[in-house]
C-alpha cells in the first residue's frame, strides 16, 4: 500500500498538532494554571518518538515498513 504524508514544510504534523491558545494561559479566576508551552512541546516530541515518528510528527520509513506501508 502506498501513502502520502502531510506534515512536511509546516503543513500538518508538529506545527498543527497543538492545543488552543487558552490551554496555555492561566485562568482569569486563578483557578487553573496554564500548560507550559515548552513542557508541552517536549512531551509532544517524546510521544512522537515513542510512536516511531520524527520529532516533527511524521512517521519514519521504519515505522511505515513495520505497518506494511510505502511512502510515495
C-alpha positions in Angstrom: 0.0 0.0 0.0 1.3 3.5 -0.9 0.6 6.6 1.2 1.3 10.3 1.0 2.3 12.1 4.2 1.1 15.5 5.2 3.4 17.1 7.7 6.4 18.4 5.7 7.1 22.1 5.3 4.9 23.3 8.1 1.6 21.7 6.9 0.2 19.3 9.5 2.4 17.3 11.9 4.2 19.2 14.6 3.1 22.7 13.6 -0.6 22.0 13.6 -0.6 19.4 16.4 -1.2 21.6 19.3 -3.8 22.8 21.7 -6.0 26.0 21.6 -4.1 29.1 23.0 -6.4 29.3 26.0 -4.9 26.0 27.3 -1.5 27.7 27.7 -2.9 30.7 29.7 -3.7 30.9 33.4 -7.5 31.1 34.1 -8.8 34.6 34.9 -10.0 33.5 38.3 -6.6 31.9 39.2 -8.4 28.5 39.5 -6.1 26.8 37.0 -2.6 27.3 35.7 -2.0 27.1 32.0 0.1 24.4 30.4 3.8 25.4 30.0 4.3 25.5 26.2 7.9 24.2 26.4 6.9 21.3 28.5 4.1 20.6 26.1 6.4 20.6 23.1 8.9 18.3 24.9 6.1 15.8 25.8 4.9 16.1 22.2 8.3 15.2 20.8 8.7 12.3 23.3 5.3 11.0 22.2 6.2 11.2 18.5 9.5 9.3 19.1 7.6 6.7 21.2 5.2 6.1 18.2 8.1 5.7 15.8 7.7 9.2 14.2 10.2 12.0 13.7 10.3 14.9 16.1 8.1 16.8 13.5 5.3 14.2 13.8 6.0 12.3 10.5 6.1 8.5 10.5 9.6 7.2 9.9 10.3 4.9 7.0 11.0 2.2 9.5 7.6 2.7 11.1 5.8 2.7 7.7 7.6 -0.5 6.8 6.5 -2.1 10.0 2.9 -1.2 9.1 3.3 -2.6 5.6 3.1 0.9 4.0 5.3 2.6 1.5 5.9 6.3 1.3 5.1 7.9 -2.1 
